[in-house]
Amino acid sequence: MGEPAILDVDLLAFERGGERSRAAVVDGVRRSLATGFVYTSSDLPSDLLDTAYGLLQRFFALDPASKARCTAPGSQGQSGYTGLLVETAAGAVQADWKEMLNWSAPLPPEHPLRRRYPLLYPEPLLPEELVPGIAPVLSRFHASLADLQRRFLRVVALAMGCAEGFFEEIVQDAPTLSRALRYPPMAAAPAAGHLWAAPHADINLITALPRATAAGLEVAVNDGWLPAAPPEGRVILNTGLMLERLSNGTIPAGWHRVVAPPGQSGERHSVVQFCHARPSTVLAPVPSCCSPANPPRWAGVRAAEALEEVLYRINLTGV
């Protein structure tokens, strides 16, 4: 067998096609996620992406003091601006050379999930005063990408041997997070050894990346690193540790890093969205992914506890 490859699948064909088309997409997703990554078609409006990325680049071009006005103390990196050299990949020695703007869809203050898990549902803090018009655009962007991820999870559910709607309740009102990232030129890093993002796996179910302005994302495959290079217009999706646990390891978490390619002297911008499970979800292997040859590998843990532990390990609990 050859080295696992990241495949390009057609979510829209799954949704609009017949049984053969649906089965082909499910099979492609199952095979591709051996790497933890897959590319997919989407119906995300290109004008929405253009506008969102343009406004975000205007924000990151502001002076440090202006950007710092959007910091949300106590949000643990789940809302507002997080500066350079703060987030540190679990096990890494040096902090990542990146800055971030984080936002989500707020729940009403009286919502039971927000009352019970206030740290996971912070109030959004967007730089509307600094970049007029950015708040409604990012809210629309968040909703559109969350919808795409929810739809893609139907394919993942079938690939796990579950009912197509298995994830519907799990992701309803979950603390799904959108994050815009600016990776500055590496020549400006304060010391040798920093990476744009050190090797890590995401904690959530799946992560979507609709666009990046430069190369740099690499996927761990066997003992090496494979550049993520999707066809034009495709969305990159990768799996997280929550999905690895639910699937009993049959769908591994996608380990990845972001490094400046040789000769790359500029910066890189991207936006990702982390699709989370509801905090009360018990992450335990589903029966369809267990067998005598592959018995349950993990006991159940609540999604909130898994997320809080990772936030501690990546140095965001004091932010």
N, C-alpha and C positions, 0 to 999 in steps of 0.2 A: 504494500500500500504506500502511496505517496504521502507527502506532508499535507496535513489538513489545510484547507483553503477557505478564505472568506468568500462566500457565494453571494451573488446578486439575485434577490428574489422579488416577486411582484405582488405586493400586498393588494394592489387594486385588482389583479387577476383573481386572487383568492376571494375577494369580496363580490366580484361581478361575474366570475366564470362558473363553469359547471363542476361536477365532482372530480373530473380528471385534473382540471386546473387547480382546484383546492388541494387535492392530494399531492400534486407536484410541489406546491409552495410549502406545504407542511413538511414534506420530505427534504426539501432544500434547506429549510430553517433548521431541522433536526441535524442535518449533516454539517451545516455551516457553524452551528453553535458548539461544535466540538472545539472551535477556537475561542468561543465566547463572543464572537462578533458575526454580524451579518449586514449586508447592504439591502436596502429596499426602495422600491418606488414609493412615491407619496403624492398627495394632492395638496401639500402645503403651498399657499399662494406665493409665487416668487416675489411679487411686489411687497408682501408683508415681510419676507426675509430681507429684501433690500433695504426697506425702511428701518426695520429693527436694528440691523447691523450698522447702518449709517448713523443712527442716533446713539448707539452704544459707543461707537468709535469717537463721536463728539464728546461723550461723557469722559472716556478714558484719556482724552487729550487735554482735559482740564488740569489746572495746577493741583498739586497734592493737597493743599489746604481746602480747596473747594470740594474735592472728592471726599475728604475726611468728614465733611459736613453730613455725608450720607451714611456714616457709620452708625450701626444700631447696637449699642452696648448691651451685652447680655444675650444677644441673639444666637450665639455659638455659630456664627457664620451662616445662619439660615435666613438672614434678611440684611439688606443694605450692602454697604461697601466693606470689603476686606482688603487690606493693603498688601504690599509686597512682603515676601519673606515671613508669612504668618503660617499658612497651612503647610504641614510637614507630613509626608507620606509615612504611614505606620512602618517603623523599623528604619526609616531613613535618618541620616545624621544631619543633613542640611535641609533647610526649608526650600520649598519650591519658589522659583523665580517667576512669579505671576501675581496679578491682582484681580479682584473679582467683584462683580455686582450680583447679588442674589435676590430673588423675589419668588413669591408664590401667590396662590389664590386664597385670600383670607376667608376664614369661616366666621359666622356671626359670633359675637362675644359670648352669647349664651349657649352656643353649640356644645354638647357634652364632650366631644373630643377635645375642643379647645380648652374647656374648663379643666379637664383631667390632665391634658398634656400641653400646658401653655408654652413650654420651651420649644415644642415642635410646630407650633402654630403662631409664630410671631407676626406682628403687624407689618405689612410691607412698607419699605422705606425706599421710594424711588426718587430720582433727582429731577422731578418735574420743574422745580424753580430754576434749576441750572440748565436743563435741556428741555424747553417747552415742547409738549406733545409726546414725550417719551412714555409717560405712565399708561395712557390708553393703548399705545402700540404694544408695549411689553405685556400688558394684560391679555390682549388678543393673541399675541405670540404664544404666551404660556398656555392658554386654553386650546389653541389649535394643535400644539405639539402634544399636550396631554391627551387629547382625543386620538391622535395618531398612535400613541403608545398603547392606550387602552385597546384600540382595534388590533394592534399587532399582538397583544397578549392573547387574543383568541387563537391565533396560529400557534403560539407557544403552548397554550393549554392542550391543544390537540396533539402536539409533538410530545407532550408528557403523558399522553394517554388519558387525559381528563376531559370533562365536558367542555365545549367551546366557551361557555360563560363562566368557567371556574374562577377567573380573576375579577369578575365584575364587582362583587361585594368587597373583595380584598382591597381594591384601589379606590373605592368610592370614598370621597372626602379624605383621602390620604394626604400626608404632608409632602406632596410632590413639589420638587424644587427646581426652578430654572436658575442657571448660573451663566453669566457672561464672563469671559476670561480674556485678559490681555496678557500676553507673554512678551515682555520687553526684549530688545536686542540683547543677545548674550554678552556682547562686549561691554555692556553697562552693568553686568552682575558684580556684586561687591567682592567676590572671591571665586577662586577656581572650585570646581566640583558641583556647583549648583546646576540643576536641570530645570527646564520649564515645568516638568512634573515628573517626580521620581516614580519608579514602578509601583503600581498599586492595583487593587481591585475595588470596584465600587461596592457599597454596602447594600444598595437598593435592589429592586427586581430587575429592571432594565433601564438603560440610559440611551437617550437619543441625541445625536449630533447632526443637525441638518446642513451645516456649512462651516468651513474654516477658511481663513484668508491665506493660509500658507500650509505647507506640509509640516510634518513633525510627529503625528500620532503613530505609534508603533505598537504592535500586538505581540505578546509572548506566545510563540509557537514552538513546541518541543524545547530545544535549548537555544533558540535564537529569537530574533526580533523581525517581524514582518511589517513593512510599512502598510498602513491603512490607506488605500488609494481607490476610493469608490468611483464608479462612472459618474459623469456629470449629472447633477440633479438628484442623485440618490442620497438617502439618509443613512448614516451609520448608526447601528444599534448594537449595544453590548450588554452582556448579562452581569448581574451583581451577585453578591454573596447571599442575599435573601432567596433568590431563585435557585442558586446552587443547593441551598439547604432544603427547600421545598421539593426539588427534583431528586434529592438523595444523591447528588453529585453526577447524575446523568447529563445535566447541563452545567458545565463548570462555569465559574465566574471568569469573566474575561480580564486577564491581567494585561496592563498596558502602561505606557509611559509617553511623555511628550518631550522630544528632544529637537533642538535646532539642527536641521540637516547641514552637512558640510557646505560651506560657502553661503549659508543663509545669514545675512547681516541685519535683516530687518526684524520687525515684530510680527506677532501672530495674534489674530483674534478668532474666537470661536464662542458659540453658545451651546451649552448642553442642558438637558433636562433629566433629572433623576426621578424615575417613577417609583414611588415608595408603596409599601403596604400600609394599611391602617395600623396605627400603633398597637392596637389590641390583638392583631393577628398573631396566632401561634404558628411560628415557622417550624414545622415538623415535616419529615418526608411523607409525601402522599403515597398511598398504597400502590398506585399504578407504576411507581418508580422503584418499588422494592420487590425483591425476589430472594429465593434461597441463595442465589449467586451474588446478590447485591442487597444484603440486609440493611435495615436502617442504620445510617452512619451517625446521626445526631438525634439527641432528644429535642423536644420543642423549646423554643425561646420566644418571648414576645418581641415583635418588631421594634417596639419602643426601646427595649433594653439593648437590642443589637445595635440600633442607631446611636444611642447615647454612648455606648462603649467605644464605637468607632470615632465619634466626635472627640472623645477624650484622647484617643490614641493618635489622632492627627492634629492635635494641638489647637482645637477650636473651642474647647469648653470655657476658656477664659476670655473669649472674644465677645 
